[in-house]
Every structure is written in C-alpha cells, then in structure tokens.
C-alpha cells in the first residue's frame, strides 16, 4: 500500500512524464497484441476466466499508474493533483495533455517537493521510488 501512496507524492519533470506515458502505452499495446485474439475468444464465449480477470486487473493498474503520472506532473507545475479531473472531460482533455507535456515546471521547490532532476533514472523516477 505504501508503494501506491508514493506514486502520488512528489513531482515529475516533462521528460520522465513522457517516458512514463510511452512506457505504459507500449505495455498496453504489447498486451493487446499478444493476448488480443485469445481474449476475443474468451469474451465471445461469455466465459469469465482467470485470464480475463487478470486482464482487467492489468488495465486498472495501468490506469492507476497513468493517473499518478498526471498528478505528479500537476504537482511539478505547482497545482493540486485534483486537476486530473480535466483529463476526464472530452475535448478539454486533449488540451490538458498538451499543456502538461509542454509547460515547464516550477524552477524552485514548492509544497509538493524538490525540483526534479533533469537526468532520467528509469524506472525509479517514473515509479516514484526515490
């Protein structure tokens, strides 16, 4: 549980934010590509199986990870993580994503933590392990 709560604390810079988004989307693509036909046969037969449940758990965990990236990015911009609500509003969400990608973060320490380093420490920075 501590790992999950640490996902939402601190700040993340633009570079690590984009690397985190690309990593999660690539993982989703690989899983869908690899298990797509297998899952199609499961859902066409309306047979809930362990694999189907694992697939749902996987996507919930990826969603949680992506939400944590946006929350930490909002923290880097000096805003509360509740701004994530804008990501769930159609049309506005597109502008929100571009805003958090292209807007540079605050250059000094704020209430959410120190200024993130410019170096990429993959996956520590992205997973909030430091």
C-alpha positions as CSV (number, residue, x, y, z in Angstrom):
1,X,0.0,0.0,0.0
2,X,2.9,2.3,0.7
3,X,4.1,1.9,-2.9
4,X,0.7,3.0,-4.2
5,X,0.6,6.1,-2.0
6,X,4.1,7.0,-3.0
7,X,3.0,7.0,-6.7
8,X,1.0,10.2,-6.0
9,X,3.6,12.1,-4.0
10,X,6.3,14.4,-5.3
11,X,7.0,15.9,-8.7
12,X,8.0,14.6,-12.1
13,X,9.5,16.6,-14.9
14,X,8.4,16.6,-18.5
15,X,10.9,14.1,-19.8
16,X,10.1,11.5,-17.2
17,X,6.4,12.1,-17.7
18,X,6.5,11.5,-21.4
19,X,8.8,8.4,-20.9
20,X,6.2,7.1,-18.4
21,X,3.3,7.6,-20.7
22,X,5.1,6.0,-23.6
23,X,6.1,3.0,-21.4
24,X,2.6,2.4,-20.2
25,X,1.0,2.8,-23.7
26,X,3.7,0.5,-25.2
27,X,2.9,-2.1,-22.5
28,X,-0.8,-1.9,-23.2
29,X,-0.1,-2.3,-27.0
30,X,2.0,-5.4,-26.4
31,X,-0.5,-7.0,-24.1
32,X,-3.4,-6.3,-26.5
33,X,-1.4,-7.5,-29.5
34,X,-0.2,-10.6,-27.6
35,X,-3.4,-11.6,-26.0
36,X,-6.0,-9.9,-28.3
37,X,-7.2,-13.0,-30.2
38,X,-7.0,-15.1,-27.0
39,X,-9.2,-12.6,-25.1
40,X,-11.6,-12.3,-28.0
41,X,-12.3,-16.0,-27.8
42,X,-12.9,-15.7,-24.1
43,X,-15.3,-12.8,-24.3
44,X,-17.2,-14.3,-27.3
45,X,-17.9,-17.4,-25.3
46,X,-19.0,-15.3,-22.3
47,X,-16.8,-17.4,-20.1
48,X,-15.2,-15.4,-17.3
49,X,-11.8,-17.0,-16.6
50,X,-8.8,-16.2,-14.6
51,X,-7.1,-14.7,-17.6
52,X,-10.0,-12.3,-18.1
53,X,-9.8,-11.2,-14.5
54,X,-6.0,-10.7,-14.8
55,X,-6.5,-8.7,-17.9
56,X,-8.9,-6.3,-16.0
57,X,-6.5,-6.0,-13.1
58,X,-3.7,-5.2,-15.5
59,X,-5.7,-2.4,-17.1
60,X,-6.8,-1.0,-13.7
61,X,-3.1,-0.9,-12.6
62,X,-2.1,0.9,-15.8
63,X,-4.9,3.4,-15.3
64,X,-3.7,4.0,-11.7
65,X,-0.1,4.4,-12.9
66,X,-1.2,7.0,-15.6
67,X,-3.3,8.9,-13.1
68,X,-0.3,9.1,-10.8
69,X,1.9,10.4,-13.6
70,X,-0.6,13.2,-14.2
71,X,-0.9,14.0,-10.5
72,X,2.8,14.3,-10.1
73,X,3.1,16.4,-13.3
74,X,0.4,18.8,-11.9
75,X,2.5,19.0,-8.7
76,X,5.5,20.0,-10.7
77,X,3.5,22.8,-12.3
78,X,2.6,24.0,-8.7
79,X,-1.0,22.8,-8.9
80,X,-3.0,20.3,-6.9
81,X,-3.4,16.8,-8.3
82,X,-7.1,17.3,-8.4
83,X,-6.6,19.0,-11.8
84,X,-6.6,15.4,-13.1
85,X,-10.4,15.9,-13.4
86,X,-9.7,17.9,-16.6
87,X,-8.4,14.7,-18.2
88,X,-11.9,13.1,-17.9
89,X,-13.7,15.9,-19.8
90,X,-13.9,15.3,-23.5
91,X,-12.1,17.8,-25.8
92,X,-10.6,19.6,-22.7
93,X,-8.6,16.5,-22.0
94,X,-6.7,16.9,-25.3
95,X,-5.6,20.4,-24.3
96,X,-4.8,19.3,-20.8
97,X,-2.4,16.6,-22.1
98,X,-0.6,19.1,-24.3
99,X,-0.4,21.6,-21.5
100,X,1.3,19.3,-19.0
101,X,3.7,18.0,-21.7
102,X,4.8,21.4,-23.0
103,X,4.6,23.6,-19.9
104,X,7.8,23.7,-17.9
105,X,7.6,23.0,-14.2
106,X,8.4,25.4,-11.4
107,X,12.1,26.1,-11.1
108,X,12.2,26.1,-7.3
109,X,11.0,23.9,-4.6
110,X,7.2,24.0,-4.0
111,X,4.8,22.5,-1.5
112,X,5.0,19.1,-3.3
113,X,8.7,18.6,-3.2
114,X,12.1,19.4,-4.6
115,X,12.7,20.3,-8.2
116,X,13.1,17.0,-10.2
117,X,16.5,16.3,-11.6
118,X,17.0,16.6,-15.4
119,X,18.6,13.2,-15.5
120,X,16.4,10.2,-16.3
121,X,16.6,7.5,-13.7
122,X,14.3,4.9,-15.3
123,X,12.2,3.4,-13.7
124,X,12.9,5.0,-10.3
125,X,11.7,8.4,-11.1
126,X,8.7,7.2,-13.1
127,X,7.5,4.8,-10.4
128,X,8.1,7.3,-7.6
129,X,10.8,5.1,-5.9
130,X,13.2,7.9,-4.9
